[in-house]
Amino acid sequence: MDDLTDLAAYAQTVARRARGASRVLATATGDQKIDWLRRVSELIRTRGPALMEANGRDIARAPEFQLNAASVDRLRLDERRLTALAEGVDAVAHLPDPIGEILDSNMRPNGLLVTRVCVPLGVIFFIYESRPSVTIDSAALCVKSGNAVILRGGKEAFDSNRALYQLLRESLDDTGLPGDAVQLVETTDRAAVGYFLRCGHDIDVAIPRGGKSLIERVTSEAQMPVIKHFDGVCHVYVDRFADLDMAEDIVVNGKCQRPGVCNATESLLVHGDVADAFLPRIGSALRERGVELRCCAKSRPLLPVSELATEADFRTEYLDLKLSIKVVDSLEDAIAHINEFGSHHTDAIVTRDSMSSDRFAQRVDSAAVHLNASTRFNDGGEYGLGAEIGISTDKFHARGPCGLRELTSYKYVVRGQGQTRD
């Protein structure tokens, strides 16, 4: 499978198998899908040592791919994370099955009953990087929502993804669901992605989750709709009416709890009225945790151990222990900065003033706006959606965390008694 002709045939074969599996999945019962999810959870719990061994091989190869500490952290599977992964699958199993749900209905004057019914999207080509846990999360959500999925993980997590995929495939066989409902692209050749993106006849939607270059490539090459997961340039704005103790907790959590994820805080905006009181204390707290600061001209005198920020810094998703900082003159300036420099992912305000928070929520054009809460809460599990396949910064077809509902569409079912149109 080294030459491009073989890759093209391989992509077509995988896509067609997924299409066939999707037709079976569309009519699978809720109980069948729950049985499968429970089996997946059971296998994750019992095969921890083997999964961590496979992950260890990926970790050992991390220097080959020049992964920084935050990226290695995203790659790692340990006992705690495997337990959380199994619990996430259990949570998906307990979510209501959306397929077949009647979204609305109306009886027409001529006696026709028009209903709108929830249906799967069909076949999803999911492309992702680094985090092998996403292999399980995405498969769980896709199958629960009646979709077949083709998984294409990053080369840096190849052994981990393959071990998790084998578990998924075994569980499908054990519970009688079609084995091709979940397939893994078993080549790291980047050219394969292009061939899958040309399979618009058999693949209904592509979902890329990774760096900006990946998203841009998929968007430009895909011959099917794309649900995009663009940069997470997430802001915290500390208002003039902020509780500064709360603000410190929220900024430190947003930046330091897991800096290598898309909902980590990348930029801090501080109202000029509280800059003198807040910036030295937050600077000290962040430096204690190893955070590099990139500061505007107004903030740098209050944070002498820092670098002068460039415009590029305010547009950068660091995914690391780095933070850009700017002093603003007003709430309106903060909103304007976020809408200009942000990525429309997650942005937060810290304030005790309800008018300020309401204004911020109305005017900030992002998938998620948090009022007095860390940006790290933009997550399917934290929002009560179960696992997520990504966080969309689009406005169509889905926005924010993409859970079960976002992996469905609808069709109209019209019931009559022989009516004909005049």
Buried (B, 14 or more C-beta within 10 A) or exposed (E): EEEEEBBBEBBBEBBBBBBBBBEBBBEBEBEBBBBBBBBBBBBBBEBBEEBBEBBBEBBEBBEEBEBBEBBBBBBBBEEEBBEEBBEBBBBBBEBEBBBEBEEEEEEEEEEEEBBBBBBBBBBBBBBBBBBBBBBBBBBBBBBBBBBBBBBBBBBBBBBBBBBBBBBBBBBBEBBEBBBBBBBBBBBEBEEBBBBBBBBEEBBBBBBBBBBEEBBEBBBEBBEBBBBBBBBBBBBBBBBBBBBBEBBBBBBBBBBBBBBBBBBBBBBBBBBBBBBEEBBEEBBEBBBEEEBBBBBBEBBBEBBEEBBEBEEEBBBBBBBBBBBBBBBBEEBEBBBBBBBEBBBBBBBBBBBEBEEBBEBBBEBBEBBBBBBBBBBBBBBBBBBEBBBBBBBBBBEEBBBBBBBBBBBBEBEEEEEEEEEEEE
